[in-house]
Amino acid sequence: MSRAATTRDRARGGRRGGGTGGDAPSPVTPLRPRRRRSRRPAHPGRRLLVALGAAVLVVGVLAWLVLASPVFAVRTVQVDGEARLSAEQVVQVAGIAEGTPLARVDTTAAAARVAALPQVSSVEVTRGWPSTMVVTLAERVPVAVVTDGGTRRLVDADGVVFETITGTPPDGVVPLEVPDPGPDDAATTAALGALTALPPDVRDEVTGVAAQSPDAVTLTLTDGRSVLWGSAAQTDRKAEVLGALLEQIDAGTLDPAGTLDVSTPDSVVLR
């Protein structure tokens, strides 16, 4: 065998690891995959505490915004429904301080202060977010004026005496003569009931109403004629009959009369 062949055989044997000649190859260690660290899920109790903490924080911020911060504080007091009163008067009496958080305004107390004004019939105080308080009122509407010792005072349809005047009474307001004017006085109630029951065109002809008792109401018309109204019974029927009588007199189908007695509306007397 030649020397070249022997050399090749040794080389093969070395590669196969079966021969004795040459160095044996180092064994290869396979790579192990890295273990991923598993994240432990958050404990349920911890999640609940975090949620509760966040909720408390939100509630606290909201409470501060509404109850203490200037964000929702009073900047304007708006008055609706004023007529004889001025908005400035109502705002002053309501006593709602600018800068007060809306949620802390005592609307009941403010309404009570405004309701104490004689001219006010009803009032409501509400919040107009984010920065307005609204005072909505209804004023008393005068229908008559009473005179006592030289002082003239307005009276509404309910008999409430609510304001002293010095000048000319408002349009449509007529003198009222009763012994003791007031909402609890029967004569006042009967007289004002007759006045307010009249149709507008007939009421425009009334220049005064008087009642010495609840059963003796008398109206005075512009031309000096008197209407004997009587008691508060059948008020609507009396108003209807009186309107028809005046139409017939004005049309000439009935003779003029100085006194029209409608106290018994189905049996009127003219004299």
Helices and strands as residue ranges (DSSP letters): H 3-16, H 44-67, G 70-72, E 76-80, H 87-94, G 102-104, H 107-115, E 120-128, E 132-139, E 142-148, E 151-156, E 161-165, E 174-177, H 186-197, H 200-203, E 206-211, E 217-221, E 226-230, H 235-251, E 259-261, E 269-270
